[in-house]
Amino acid sequence: MSDRLHVLTAIYQSDRADRSSNLTVSLATMGAAVTYLVGTVAFYDKLDLLGWAISLLPFPLICVLAFQAQMVNLAAVRARSILILEKALLDAVEPPSGPHLDRVVLGVTASERASNLHTAARWQRAATLIAYLGVGLIDVLYVVLMLVKAAPHLSAWITVPATVYSVLLILVALAWHHSVTNLDLSAVGGP
């Protein structure tokens, strides 16, 4: 095996491992966010003890939402890299004559075709949209719920956290849009 092939293989394995660990981190972060949300809602009737600080409760969930946008963007970057490396590796080992491998059903190409928002089957795309939009909707409703709860403690000052959260949610929505757009891997000959 040539030195170039060894280097490509090492980079490929590294990207695959990074992609796997990013998914684990993403799932753990979502688990923590769900626990936080359920925990604060469970004590909803006692939140008045916090006074104006109730308005700070949505901030960690917005941070998680922003972090998840980063994770989706990173997944797109990793997928792009892995697809390019897979193609180079398969080109290097596939014999010029004889039966060729069906690259559509191999490696990351196969998983991207099955799960990527741009290439998955209609029902899978619907499930992905429900998951992404559901999390966004839950976060927005949580912000509203906590601001309504904090309003009596802040009176007219409620407009300050409401404005800040609106700006943050718009920024996070733009980051999500960019991340999902990055998942379109057709430019690299992907799925």
Contacts in CASP RR format, 6 or more apart in sequence:
PFRMAT RR
TARGET T0000
AUTHOR 0000-0000-0000
METHOD contacts of the structure
MODEL  1
MSDRLHVLTAIYQSDRADRSSNLTVSLATMGAAVTYLVGTVAFYDKLDLL
GWAISLLPFPLICVLAFQAQMVNLAAVRARSILILEKALLDAVEPPSGPH
LDRVVLGVTASERASNLHTAARWQRAATLIAYLGVGLIDVLYVVLMLVKA
APHLSAWITVPATVYSVLLILVALAWHHSVTNLDLSAVGGP
2 92 0 8 1.000
4 92 0 8 1.000
5 89 0 8 1.000
5 92 0 8 1.000
5 93 0 8 1.000
8 85 0 8 1.000
8 88 0 8 1.000
8 89 0 8 1.000
8 92 0 8 1.000
9 89 0 8 1.000
11 81 0 8 1.000
11 85 0 8 1.000
12 82 0 8 1.000
12 85 0 8 1.000
12 86 0 8 1.000
12 89 0 8 1.000
15 78 0 8 1.000
15 81 0 8 1.000
15 82 0 8 1.000
15 85 0 8 1.000
16 82 0 8 1.000
16 108 0 8 1.000
18 78 0 8 1.000
19 75 0 8 1.000
19 78 0 8 1.000
19 79 0 8 1.000
19 82 0 8 1.000
22 71 0 8 1.000
22 74 0 8 1.000
22 75 0 8 1.000
22 78 0 8 1.000
23 75 0 8 1.000
25 71 0 8 1.000
26 68 0 8 1.000
26 71 0 8 1.000
29 64 0 8 1.000
29 67 0 8 1.000
29 68 0 8 1.000
29 71 0 8 1.000
30 64 0 8 1.000
30 68 0 8 1.000
30 135 0 8 1.000
32 64 0 8 1.000
33 60 0 8 1.000
33 61 0 8 1.000
33 64 0 8 1.000
36 60 0 8 1.000
36 61 0 8 1.000
37 61 0 8 1.000
37 138 0 8 1.000
37 142 0 8 1.000
40 47 0 8 1.000
40 57 0 8 1.000
40 146 0 8 1.000
41 142 0 8 1.000
41 145 0 8 1.000
44 149 0 8 1.000
47 54 0 8 1.000
47 57 0 8 1.000
47 146 0 8 1.000
47 149 0 8 1.000
48 54 0 8 1.000
48 149 0 8 1.000
48 153 0 8 1.000
50 57 0 8 1.000
51 150 0 8 1.000
51 153 0 8 1.000
52 150 0 8 1.000
52 153 0 8 1.000
52 154 0 8 1.000
52 157 0 8 1.000
54 146 0 8 1.000
54 149 0 8 1.000
54 150 0 8 1.000
54 153 0 8 1.000
55 146 0 8 1.000
55 147 0 8 1.000
55 150 0 8 1.000
55 153 0 8 1.000
55 154 0 8 1.000
55 158 0 8 1.000
55 161 0 8 1.000
56 161 0 8 1.000
57 146 0 8 1.000
58 139 0 8 1.000
58 142 0 8 1.000
58 143 0 8 1.000
58 146 0 8 1.000
58 147 0 8 1.000
58 165 0 8 1.000
61 139 0 8 1.000
61 142 0 8 1.000
61 143 0 8 1.000
62 139 0 8 1.000
62 143 0 8 1.000
62 165 0 8 1.000
62 168 0 8 1.000
62 169 0 8 1.000
62 172 0 8 1.000
65 135 0 8 1.000
65 136 0 8 1.000
65 139 0 8 1.000
65 172 0 8 1.000
65 176 0 8 1.000
66 168 0 8 1.000
66 171 0 8 1.000
66 172 0 8 1.000
66 175 0 8 1.000
68 135 0 8 1.000
69 172 0 8 1.000
69 175 0 8 1.000
69 176 0 8 1.000
69 178 0 8 1.000
69 179 0 8 1.000
70 175 0 8 1.000
70 179 0 8 1.000
72 176 0 8 1.000
72 179 0 8 1.000
72 180 0 8 1.000
72 182 0 8 1.000
72 183 0 8 1.000
73 175 0 8 1.000
73 178 0 8 1.000
73 179 0 8 1.000
73 182 0 8 1.000
75 183 0 8 1.000
76 179 0 8 1.000
76 182 0 8 1.000
76 183 0 8 1.000
76 185 0 8 1.000
77 182 0 8 1.000
79 108 0 8 1.000
79 112 0 8 1.000
79 116 0 8 1.000
79 183 0 8 1.000
79 185 0 8 1.000
80 182 0 8 1.000
80 185 0 8 1.000
80 188 0 8 1.000
82 108 0 8 1.000
83 108 0 8 1.000
83 109 0 8 1.000
83 112 0 8 1.000
83 185 0 8 1.000
83 188 0 8 1.000
83 189 0 8 1.000
83 190 0 8 1.000
83 191 0 8 1.000
84 188 0 8 1.000
86 103 0 8 1.000
86 106 0 8 1.000
86 107 0 8 1.000
86 108 0 8 1.000
86 109 0 8 1.000
87 103 0 8 1.000
87 189 0 8 1.000
90 101 0 8 1.000
90 103 0 8 1.000
90 106 0 8 1.000
94 100 0 8 1.000
94 101 0 8 1.000
103 109 0 8 1.000
104 110 0 8 1.000
104 113 0 8 1.000
104 191 0 8 1.000
109 190 0 8 1.000
109 191 0 8 1.000
112 119 0 8 1.000
112 185 0 8 1.000
112 190 0 8 1.000
112 191 0 8 1.000
113 119 0 8 1.000
113 120 0 8 1.000
113 191 0 8 1.000
114 120 0 8 1.000
114 121 0 8 1.000
114 124 0 8 1.000
115 124 0 8 1.000
115 128 0 8 1.000
116 183 0 8 1.000
116 185 0 8 1.000
116 191 0 8 1.000
117 125 0 8 1.000
117 128 0 8 1.000
117 129 0 8 1.000
117 180 0 8 1.000
117 183 0 8 1.000
118 183 0 8 1.000
118 184 0 8 1.000
118 185 0 8 1.000
118 186 0 8 1.000
118 191 0 8 1.000
119 185 0 8 1.000
119 191 0 8 1.000
120 128 0 8 1.000
132 176 0 8 1.000
132 180 0 8 1.000
139 169 0 8 1.000
140 169 0 8 1.000
143 165 0 8 1.000
143 169 0 8 1.000
147 158 0 8 1.000
147 161 0 8 1.000
147 162 0 8 1.000
147 165 0 8 1.000
150 158 0 8 1.000
150 161 0 8 1.000
151 158 0 8 1.000
154 160 0 8 1.000
154 161 0 8 1.000
185 191 0 8 1.000
END
